[in-house]
Amino acid sequence: MADNTLFPAAIADDTIDNVGLSDTDATDNYTGYKLGPYFDGKDFVRDGAHRIIAASGEDTWKAWCRKCLVTERGASIYYPDTFGIRTVEALGSSDKDLAENILSREIREAMMRDPYGRCKQVDSLTFSWGVDSVEVYLEMTGIDGSTIALIQTIGGGTYAV
């Protein structure tokens, strides 16, 4: 019989260990800040040897928040229906106060739906309106008491799919 080089017996019988993970990380307990690859909004950031740089737990939380803010809720099969915010209704409104009310509610609810439970509360939301988009300034308090602030443009054709 020919040697199976695609699935050699020595490798096929090995088990995969949770190398580098603590017992807490290896369980279904997903609460808290998790390390991840550093993403600058366009691509993974790499060092001089072309290795992906690791991001801190707060940086991965910020990246998750940014992605959530630019993703239209329920519009993509790649994300669950609970991810993202409904911006089409808000940006289509002719009343700026109504649009800010809708966006404020959607953003607060979306941040609290974080599957890792990192957001303790949304402290402030400020809107700066453009022609076909709105810039959102957001401050939040995390579960460990740390505060993050971010600015994200919503609308203007920047929706993620």
C-alpha positions in Angstrom: 0.0 0.0 0.0 1.3 3.5 -0.8 2.5 5.8 1.9 -0.1 8.3 2.9 1.8 11.6 2.8 -1.2 13.9 3.1 -2.2 12.4 6.5 0.8 10.6 7.9 -0.2 8.2 10.8 2.1 10.0 13.2 0.4 13.3 12.7 -3.2 12.1 12.3 -3.1 10.4 15.7 -1.8 13.5 17.5 -4.1 15.6 19.6 -4.1 19.3 19.5 -3.3 20.9 22.8 -4.3 24.4 23.9 -0.7 25.6 23.7 -0.3 29.0 25.3 -3.9 29.1 26.7 -4.7 29.1 30.3 -7.4 26.8 31.6 -9.9 29.7 31.6 -9.2 30.5 27.9 -9.7 26.8 26.9 -13.2 26.7 28.4 -16.4 28.3 27.2 -15.8 31.3 29.5 -15.3 34.1 27.0 -15.7 37.2 29.2 -13.0 39.8 29.2 -10.3 41.3 27.1 -8.7 38.9 24.7 -5.5 39.3 22.8 -5.6 39.2 19.0 -3.9 40.3 15.9 -3.4 44.1 15.5 -5.7 45.4 12.8 -5.3 49.0 11.6 -8.7 49.1 9.9 -7.4 48.0 6.5 -5.0 45.1 7.1 -3.2 43.2 9.8 -0.1 45.1 11.0 3.2 43.2 10.5 6.7 43.7 11.9 9.9 43.8 9.8 10.0 40.0 9.6 6.4 40.0 8.2 4.9 38.5 11.3 1.5 39.7 12.5 1.8 42.0 15.6 -0.3 41.1 18.6 -2.7 43.7 19.9 -3.6 44.3 23.5 -7.0 43.4 24.8 -8.1 47.0 24.7 -7.0 47.4 21.1 -8.9 44.3 20.0 -12.0 45.7 21.8 -11.6 49.0 19.9 -11.3 47.1 16.6 -14.4 45.1 17.4 -16.3 48.4 18.2 -15.2 50.0 15.0 -16.2 47.0 12.9 -19.6 46.9 14.7 -20.2 50.6 14.0 -19.7 50.3 10.3 -21.6 47.0 9.8 -25.3 47.2 8.9 -27.1 45.0 11.3 -28.8 42.0 9.6 -27.4 42.8 6.1 -24.7 40.2 6.0 -24.8 36.5 6.2 -21.3 36.6 7.6 -22.4 38.1 10.9 -25.1 37.2 13.3 -28.3 39.3 13.3 -27.2 40.8 16.7 -23.9 42.3 15.3 -23.8 45.8 13.9 -26.2 48.8 14.0 -29.2 49.8 11.8 -28.0 53.0 10.1 -30.1 53.1 7.0 -33.2 54.1 8.8 -31.4 56.7 10.9 -29.4 58.3 8.0 -32.5 58.3 5.8 -34.4 60.4 8.3 -35.0 64.0 7.5 -35.0 65.0 11.2 -31.5 65.2 12.6 -32.7 64.8 16.2 -34.6 61.7 15.3 -31.6 60.3 13.5 -29.3 60.9 16.5 -31.9 59.3 18.8 -32.0 56.2 16.6 -28.2 56.0 16.3 -27.7 56.6 20.0 -30.0 53.7 20.9 -28.5 51.4 18.2 -24.9 52.1 19.2 -25.6 51.7 23.0 -27.4 48.4 22.4 -24.7 47.1 20.0 -21.8 47.9 22.4 -23.6 46.1 25.2 -24.1 43.0 23.0 -20.3 42.4 22.9 -19.9 38.6 23.1 -16.9 39.0 25.4 -18.8 41.3 27.8 -16.0 44.0 27.7 -18.4 47.0 27.9 -19.7 48.0 31.3 -21.3 51.2 30.0 -21.4 53.7 27.2 -20.4 57.0 28.8 -20.9 59.5 26.0 -21.9 59.8 22.4 -21.4 62.9 20.2 -22.3 63.3 16.6 -20.8 65.5 13.9 -22.8 65.6 10.7 -21.4 65.7 7.2 -23.2 65.7 3.9 -23.9 62.0 3.6 -22.3 60.6 6.8 -22.0 61.2 10.5 -18.8 61.1 12.6 -19.5 59.4 16.0 -17.3 60.2 19.0 -17.8 57.4 21.6 -16.5 56.9 25.1 -17.0 53.7 27.0 -16.0 52.2 30.3 -14.8 48.6 30.3 -15.4 45.8 32.8 -12.0 46.6 34.5 -12.8 50.3 34.8 -10.6 51.4 31.9 -12.0 53.9 29.5 -11.7 53.9 25.7 -12.6 56.6 23.2 -12.9 56.3 19.5 -14.1 58.2 16.5 -15.8 56.4 13.6 -17.5 57.7 10.5 -20.8 56.1 9.7 -22.4 56.3 6.3 -21.1 57.7 3.1 -20.9 54.2 1.6 -18.5 52.8 4.2 -20.7 49.9 5.3 -19.0 46.6 5.8 -20.5 43.5 4.3 
